[in-house]
Amino acid sequence: MVEMENSAEKKAKAGPGFFKGVKAEFKKIIWPDRQSTLKQSVAVVAISVVVGVVIAILDYIAKTGVNFITSI
């Protein structure tokens, strides 16, 4: 049977070593520059718009098909 840990045990496990590890990992992060972030943001917005248009077209086709079938 699995026992639940109480919050005191969790805090003891986290301890000061945990936060030192987090700090060390944050120092390893290579943050993107402004130009790269802008390009990636534009790409995400553009792809989202394209996917939205494709879904809208497919929805229209499906709606038209269902209306055609039910009107027979």
C-alpha positions as CSV (number, residue, x, y, z in Angstrom):
1,M,0.0,0.0,0.0
2,V,1.3,3.5,-0.9
3,E,1.5,6.0,2.0
4,M,1.0,9.7,1.4
5,E,3.8,12.0,2.5
6,N,2.9,14.8,4.7
7,S,4.1,18.4,3.9
8,A,6.9,18.4,6.5
9,E,8.5,15.4,4.8
10,K,8.2,17.1,1.4
11,K,9.8,20.2,2.7
12,A,12.6,18.2,4.3
13,K,13.2,16.5,0.9
14,A,13.2,19.8,-0.9
15,G,15.7,21.4,1.5
16,P,18.4,24.0,0.5
17,G,20.0,21.5,-1.9
18,F,16.9,21.6,-4.1
19,F,17.1,25.4,-4.6
20,K,20.8,25.3,-5.2
21,G,20.1,22.7,-8.0
22,V,17.3,24.9,-9.4
23,K,19.7,27.9,-9.4
24,A,22.4,25.9,-11.2
25,E,20.0,24.7,-13.8
26,F,18.7,28.2,-14.5
27,K,22.3,29.3,-15.1
28,K,22.5,26.7,-17.9
29,I,19.5,28.1,-19.8
30,I,20.3,29.9,-23.0
31,W,17.6,32.5,-23.5
32,P,16.6,33.4,-27.1
33,D,17.4,36.9,-28.3
34,R,14.6,39.4,-29.2
35,Q,14.9,38.7,-33.0
36,S,14.5,34.9,-32.5
37,T,11.6,35.3,-30.2
38,L,9.9,37.7,-32.6
39,K,10.4,35.3,-35.6
40,Q,9.1,32.3,-33.6
41,S,6.1,34.3,-32.3
42,V,5.2,35.4,-35.9
43,A,5.5,31.8,-37.0
44,V,3.2,30.6,-34.3
45,V,0.5,33.2,-35.1
46,A,0.8,32.5,-38.8
47,I,0.4,28.8,-38.4
48,S,-2.5,29.3,-36.0
49,V,-4.3,31.4,-38.6
50,V,-3.7,28.9,-41.3
51,V,-4.9,26.0,-39.2
52,G,-7.9,28.0,-38.2
53,V,-8.8,28.7,-41.8
54,V,-8.4,25.0,-42.7
55,I,-10.6,24.0,-39.8
56,A,-13.2,26.6,-40.9
57,I,-13.2,25.2,-44.5
58,L,-13.5,21.6,-43.3
59,D,-16.4,22.7,-41.0
60,Y,-18.2,24.4,-43.9
61,I,-17.8,21.4,-46.1
62,A,-19.0,19.0,-43.4
63,K,-22.0,21.3,-42.6
64,T,-22.9,21.6,-46.3
65,G,-22.6,17.8,-46.7
66,V,-24.8,17.1,-43.7
67,N,-27.4,19.6,-44.9
68,F,-27.4,18.0,-48.4
69,I,-27.8,14.5,-47.0
70,T,-30.6,15.5,-44.6
71,S,-32.5,17.4,-47.3
72,I,-32.7,14.3,-49.6
